[in-house]
């Protein structure tokens, strides 16, 4: 699976390997973690970090992370027996089934938080580049909506986050018009799932948990 960076000019990522069936990382068993250093500074979402999993004949799990641009790579080996027993696996499968609805809601909340984070980043970039072309009253409204979204985006109220996303998207249409040289303001700096200008298979890993399917 290919991941990316969450911040501009980020030069390192941490890969955390877990075993379990739950959406929330803390509800699974941690098998190990490692850092990949030396990523070239770039806008968030641009670097592509390929993470691969492989189990050899001895049951040892090999996890590697490689920066596709620089070729830099880091690996970890997780020995057989360091994971869950069969009994623990069955218990966690049952626990995941019992908490299926809660996990679904958590997954949707994380997706909404990610969308909010992407929109905040896109709006801040647009303000920096085109804010001077927007009337003062509109600029003030955009900055207020941006602040309101930042206040709730780390919380657990999905509806509140969505409402503020919608408000900021509507107000930010003026920024889009400024970027287009006064053209149609039919869309603001919306944040597409997965981050701006990323291929479909690239994941913004800021809120993503890596799961190892019962391995």
Secondary structure, 3 states (H helix, E strand, C coil): CEEECCCCCCCEEEEEEEECCCCCHHHCEEEEEEEEECCCCCCCCCCCEEEEEEECCCCCEEEEEEECCCCCEEEEEECCCCCCCHHHHHHHHHHHHHCHHHHHHHHHHHHHHHHHHHHHHHHHHHHHHHHHHCCHHHHHHHHHHHHHHHHHCCCCCHHHHHHHHHHHHHHCHHHHHHHCCCCCCCCCCCCCCCCCCCCCCEEEHHHCCCEECCC
